[in-house]
C-alpha cells in the first residue's frame, strides 16, 4: 500500500469494500475539500473512507464517524500509537 504524501487520494478495491484514503494535510480551504468530491465518497454504501488531517473537512463529514487519534512516541523512528478511538453515532 502506498501513502498519499504527494497526491490527495488513493483508492483501493479490497474485494469486499472500496477503500478511499484521503490526505488533507496540504488542503488550504473548504473549496479544495469540495473539489476532491468527498461527499460522493461518503454517499457510497460499499465504501470505507479514511481521512488523514480531517480538520478541513469537519463541516461535511457524515454524522456517524469513527475518529482515531495517534501520538508519536518516538521522534527518531516516528513510531506512533493510537491514543484515542471515538465512535460518533448518528
Protein Blocks (a to p, Z undefined) as FASTA:
>chain_A
ZZffkbmbdcddehlaccddddfklpmbfklmmmnommmmmmpmkbccddehkllmmmmg
cfbdcddddddfbfklopacdfbdcdddZZ
